[in-house]
Amino acid sequence: MAILPLSQNFSSAVITIPNEVAGFYKNMPDDELAENISTSFAEQYGKMKVCSERYSYPLVSVYAESFYKENFVLLGDAAVGMHPVTAHGFNFGLRGQNTLANLIKRNLQIGYPAYTQAALQEYNKLHKAATLPFYLTTNQIVKLYTNTSTSARILRKGLLKLSNKVMPIKNHLTSKLTEIAA
């Protein structure tokens, strides 16, 4: 479960559950759902209430084999469709656009056509290097956090404690998530 802040005192709750129980949550009475979400976060957000329609959809992550073909590139979710709990799909879309724009700008500055095959290959290489490790790691984290077994719960707690107390790990994770050098 994740809370995504919106505006003022509003947030969106993302509940990642198996498809077979999605209907149960979608049809749960508002007050019961609000209590369930509040309890899940140890009531650190105070009393909650449902104030919008609920949406249920299967979460599918995608990663293109290649981000380009002749005179064609994939950007945004067409290239890398991330699990929404990461909130990085949009960031990767911006990063891909920036990478491609810089390659086009470089080509034009040296008198080449905007989109040479070499530039598209370089975009492919750079964008994969920037996104694939995060994509693979995120998918494993989602699997770990949607696993309800006792061993998964113990592993989650241990990893959270470790990543919070060992400063090199904490700094590395922070810099990767914020894209700010630690």
C-alpha positions as MATLAB code, in Angstrom:
seq = 'MAILPLSQNFSSAVITIPNEVAGFYKNMPDDELAENISTSFAEQYGKMKVCSERYSYPLVSVYAESFYKENFVLLGDAAVGMHPVTAHGFNFGLRGQNTLANLIKRNLQIGYPAYTQAALQEYNKLHKAATLPFYLTTNQIVKLYTNTSTSARILRKGLLKLSNKVMPIKNHLTSKLTEIAA';
ca = [
       0.000    0.000    0.000;
       1.220    3.487   -0.791;
      -0.039    6.999   -0.165;
       0.457    9.503   -2.981;
      -0.028   13.126   -1.854;
      -2.283   15.224   -4.071;
      -3.227   18.701   -2.845;
      -4.214   20.274    0.463;
      -5.284   17.401    2.726;
      -6.009   14.947   -0.073;
      -4.033   11.844   -0.966;
      -4.530    8.856   -3.169;
      -4.111    5.371   -1.732;
      -2.655    2.672   -3.948;
      -3.459   -0.824   -2.768;
      -1.532   -3.550   -4.565;
      -3.372   -6.831   -4.151;
      -4.003   -9.987   -6.165;
      -6.695   -9.558   -8.837;
      -8.961  -12.102   -7.174;
      -9.499   -9.875   -4.102;
      -9.727   -6.526   -5.913;
     -13.528   -6.705   -6.076;
     -13.701   -7.118   -2.297;
     -11.857   -3.811   -1.748;
     -13.675   -2.030   -4.554;
     -17.065   -2.905   -3.024;
     -16.118   -2.410    0.639;
     -18.187    0.303    2.397;
     -16.412    3.690    2.437;
     -16.016    3.895    6.211;
     -14.629    0.356    6.374;
     -12.132    1.032    3.579;
     -11.002    4.288    5.215;
     -10.484    2.480    8.518;
      -8.593   -0.332    6.751;
      -6.230    2.125    5.031;
      -5.750    4.206    8.174;
      -4.918    1.095   10.196;
      -2.462   -0.067    7.539;
      -0.501    3.132    8.089;
      -0.688    2.867   11.893;
      -3.009    5.894   11.816;
      -0.034    8.208   11.169;
      -2.207   10.228    8.764;
      -5.045   10.569   11.248;
      -8.684    9.810   10.503;
      -9.256    9.152    6.829;
     -12.349    9.172    4.693;
     -13.066    8.105    1.143;
     -13.898   11.143   -0.983;
     -13.779    9.868   -4.549;
     -14.618    6.978   -6.789;
     -12.412    3.874   -6.600;
     -10.634    2.421   -9.584;
      -9.396   -1.089  -10.048;
      -7.105   -2.127  -12.846;
      -4.491   -4.811  -13.341;
      -0.968   -3.493  -12.997;
       1.288   -4.582  -15.782;
       4.842   -3.411  -16.077;
       6.479   -3.396  -19.498;
      10.000   -2.930  -20.716;
      10.635   -2.709  -24.444;
      13.345   -4.914  -25.946;
      14.533   -1.916  -27.930;
      13.679    1.761  -27.620;
      14.215    2.509  -31.311;
      13.834    1.316  -34.890;
      14.729    3.158  -38.062;
      13.408    6.751  -37.718;
      11.328    5.787  -34.667;
      11.828    5.935  -30.883;
       9.828    4.842  -27.870;
       9.462    7.349  -25.036;
       7.589    7.402  -21.741;
       5.347    4.483  -20.823;
       5.712    3.046  -24.325;
       9.373    2.408  -23.488;
       9.223    1.694  -19.756;
       5.905    1.060  -18.017;
       6.700    1.114  -14.286;
       4.597   -0.070  -11.380;
       2.895    3.124  -10.112;
       4.097    2.558   -6.548;
       7.519    3.814   -7.662;
       6.215    7.114   -9.020;
       9.130    6.949  -11.468;
       7.355    6.225  -14.743;
       6.869    9.935  -15.375;
      10.470   10.660  -14.367;
      11.749    8.052  -16.813;
       9.608    9.599  -19.530;
      11.198   12.992  -18.872;
      14.646   11.455  -18.696;
      14.161    9.696  -22.039;
      12.970   12.921  -23.664;
      15.948   14.811  -22.248;
      18.407   12.156  -23.427;
      16.949   12.150  -26.925;
      16.790   15.964  -27.086;
      20.460   16.231  -26.100;
      21.470   13.705  -28.770;
      19.448   15.543  -31.434;
      20.943   18.874  -30.320;
      24.450   17.420  -30.500;
      23.803   16.045  -33.993;
      22.497   19.382  -35.241;
      25.448   21.252  -33.724;
      27.926   19.100  -35.664;
      25.944   19.281  -38.894;
      24.371   15.810  -38.866;
      20.685   15.046  -39.406;
      18.688   15.219  -36.178;
      18.113   11.485  -35.984;
      20.991    9.322  -37.201;
      20.971    5.592  -36.498;
      24.046    6.130  -34.315;
      22.144    8.684  -32.198;
      19.144    6.368  -31.875;
      21.432    3.493  -30.848;
      23.069    5.753  -28.285;
      19.650    6.805  -26.953;
      18.759    3.116  -26.639;
      21.992    2.353  -24.766;
      21.794    5.365  -22.433;
      18.100    4.946  -21.613;
      18.487    1.236  -20.892;
      21.462    1.944  -18.620;
      19.408    4.548  -16.744;
      16.182    2.557  -16.438;
      16.773   -1.208  -16.483;
      18.384   -1.588  -13.030;
      15.611    0.465  -11.405;
      12.902   -1.381  -13.367;
      14.190   -4.826  -12.325;
      14.730   -3.795   -8.702;
      11.273   -2.240   -8.475;
       9.608   -5.391   -9.771;
      11.391   -7.439   -7.099;
      10.382   -4.980   -4.372;
       6.746   -5.115   -5.511;
       6.879   -8.932   -5.385;
       8.348   -8.792   -1.888;
       5.746   -6.315   -0.616;
       2.795   -8.155   -2.135;
       3.932  -11.471   -0.666;
       2.024  -12.086    2.566;
       4.157  -14.973    3.861;
       5.846  -14.735    7.255;
       9.305  -15.026    5.706;
       8.556  -12.125    3.334;
       7.373   -9.967    6.256;
      10.553  -10.744    8.210;
      12.710  -10.005    5.165;
      10.890   -6.691    4.564;
      11.434   -5.550    8.151;
      15.089   -6.557    8.057;
      15.749   -4.812    4.751;
      14.025   -1.627    5.927;
      16.063   -1.553    9.142;
      19.284   -2.272    7.269;
      18.672    0.337    4.582;
      17.760    2.940    7.193;
      20.692    2.324    9.557;
      23.595    1.644    7.200;
      24.384    5.112    5.892;
      26.135    4.114    2.624;
      23.063    2.052    1.666;
      20.667    4.795    2.751;
      22.634    7.460    0.855;
      22.824    5.303   -2.277;
      19.076    4.614   -2.239;
      18.282    8.275   -1.625;
      20.494    9.423   -4.490;
      18.969    6.852   -6.869;
      15.398    7.762   -5.954;
      15.916   11.511   -6.064;
      18.599   11.578   -8.786;
      20.586   13.920   -6.547;
      24.199   12.908   -5.893;
      24.759   11.833   -2.300;
];
